[in-house]
């Protein structure tokens, strides 16, 4: 057997002597106690900045300035069984010794003499904390002596609980992981409050040799170290032998999980707004946030690589944002995932129509069963067309809103005044962007105004909240922060109830079951934005689908793209449906025949319906416009998407041609689709029943 070295013997004897002397308080008190404070861990750079949800659950963590994961930890955050294992394995007399354990030093020295090698160490948890607070490159008698002195000083300044908490926050666990919370999240994808016995034992073993025992790299070594901890704990009677056998039989996972990174856009905003705070609490609920992020990721698989999805879920009564997704993938280059599309200003399409109708109800212009005309009309040169270029003739206001007809909506907007509608939005705290003229015109009813997803969702809170729009926010109110709930009357309760009564009867999209919600869709000009907003008696969800670069997506509509996501979002959040509020006084469903004669039919400007009609001119192709460069979309399988073609005016039936070839049989519809053979210049032609024709030349290009 190799003889023990004189250097080791001398150093250990000196350490024993030093420990005994310090424990006996032989060193002057002013030297040991009065000239040292443990370095604080309250600075932002010392711990990872965290963004937590309304219940304190971790949404996102940021690495420290040294690129380390070090999460603030309290004893309440850690499983009690883990703490017992740690004390039993590392420092059995932790709660009684003064920082240096003289008995452990004497035991280690005796074992070394008997075995002629170092069998066990004598460092206490407090001594290890001293080393972590003041790391030294080389081990020596001097550094060990200073470590003991620091341990006694730390014990003088901190309670045992504070010492243990700091150790649990600083102990190394391999790679850039420091502290038990970071390790538990990285190796087990859970907080240390819910560790199993085997997982606790593994985390107790790691700090002794964090790199050699890393389960993601050396699972066999990690398993052996874990079982050693279990055996020692059983010997110390901390756990029963039967539990040791069960825990030792479990496998060690070699997976390293990414730390939580939910609500990426919101988390970035919180950190930028206050860089001196180490924990930011927001109104989100983690389980709802995770559900909507999953919905967004699943949804974009049905679209092209450049299409993005954004979602907002809010409590209409309090204004708290419960979940928000700015994009499906924050790091996606193709989708410009770093752009927060919940705040981006876009054209809302038909998503504003419910508020036009609500204002018309409020002003007593119409009632849901009032008949209104749906025919081509000319509003001083502005000639709106229905999305499908079909017209229903005379139709009820209820049906006109459910079908999202454009001409009736513009008639009502002209009656109530676009400036009045915009004033309502401003009063509700929703910012809008008008065209360069700065004057609201009739086009705002069909999307001729810019507004964000959050802004629109805030407007829809009024429909779920008896007409009162609630200011959305994502910081919890503490009575001092200035984020107390604020609401504004956007619509009178009876008007809001009538709108909800209509929208709750809108048929759901194909394949979606009824979810007890009212909803509305919208599509912006050129297929750039698809919207859907739904609500029950408490919750509102807003959906946006499109490209962050504002590029067109042929065939993208609110009903086909956004509405299915809306219904899926309501289903996957698990929120119990909240019934709509009962009808307020005076808000009754009235049959057409029971209405006053003045409300049975809506006559624009007091004129007969026939006066709003205009002579039928020759057909015109309105999409794609002449000279346009159209990007051809593709499905997830790489198949080209059909190009949508629209016309206005002319007399049906119509016949479409592409490059001289008939696209489809004659039809009375004013819209059709054509799948091009490839990129390049193409000529599109339409011929009506009177033989009048219109043509446009466009350039088709493949999506990059």
Secondary structure, DSSP 8 states (H G I E B T S, - for coil): -----HHHHHHHHHHHHHHHHHHTT-S-HHHHTTT-------STTTS-EEEE-TTS-EEEEE--TTS-EE----GGGS-HHHHHHHHHHH-TTTTTSSSS-HHHHHHHHHHHHHHTS-------HHHHHHHHHT--SS--HHHHHHHHHHHHHHHHHS-HHHHHHHHHHH-B-STTEESHHHHHHHHHSS-GGG--HHHHHHHHHHGGGTTTT-TTT-HHHHHHHHHHHHHHHHHTTSS-HHHHHHHHTS----------B-SHHHHHHHHHH-TT-SEEE-S--HHHHHHHHHHHHHHHTTS-TTEEEEEEEEETTT-BEEEEES-S-TT-TTTTTTS-TTT--EE-GGGGHHHHHHHHHHTTS--TT-EEEES---BTTB----TTS---EEEEHHHHHHTT-HHHHHHHHHHH-HHHHHHHHHHTT---B--TT----GGGGGT-SEE-HHHHHHHHHHHHTTTEEE--BSS---SSSS----EEE-S-HHHHHHHHHHHTTS---TT----S-EEEEEE-TTS-EEEEEEE-SSEEEEEEEEETT----TT--IIIIIHHHHHHHHHHH-----------TT-----GGGS-HHHHB--GGG--GGGG-------EEEES-TT-EEEE-B-TTS-B--EEEEEESS-SSBEEEETTEE-SS-BS-SEEEE--SSSEEEEEEEE-TTS-EEEEEEEEEE--
